[in-house]
Amino acid sequence: MANTEAALKQATTVIDGALGAALVDYASGMALGTVGGGKDLDLTVAAAGNTDVVRAKVRAMELLGLQDEIEDILITLGNQYHLIRLLKGRGNNGLFLYLALDKSRANLAMARHQLMRIEADLEV
């Protein structure tokens, strides 16, 4: 089992093209931990902004009457992928992992796979 800091460090070192990662509480919009980022990628601001994305999708699913769970949300930009993975399991409700990737260096399928493995080992 990995703690938050170790899991985020793993995400930014193991996943090719990773620019930054955060663990976010989408009830409050607060980043519980961040690794990476920089002046062009403020992970605290990204955490708050992506909280709105998650909330909007949850509301849309409720309005549609969908009885399903969100695995992840992908936002594709010109130069980056932004991956939001909602955590499942005991005690993880309301949390998501956020990963920003350099589109030219990342393998999206592998990034999703590795993020799932990191999630499985994460102990919050």
Secondary structure, 3 states (H helix, E strand, C coil): CECHHHHHHHHHHHCCCEEEEEEEECCCCEEEEEEECECCECHHHHHHHHHHHHHHHHHHHHHHCCCCCCCEEEEECCCEEEEEEECCCCCCCCEEEEEEEECCCCCHHHHHHHHHHHHHHECC
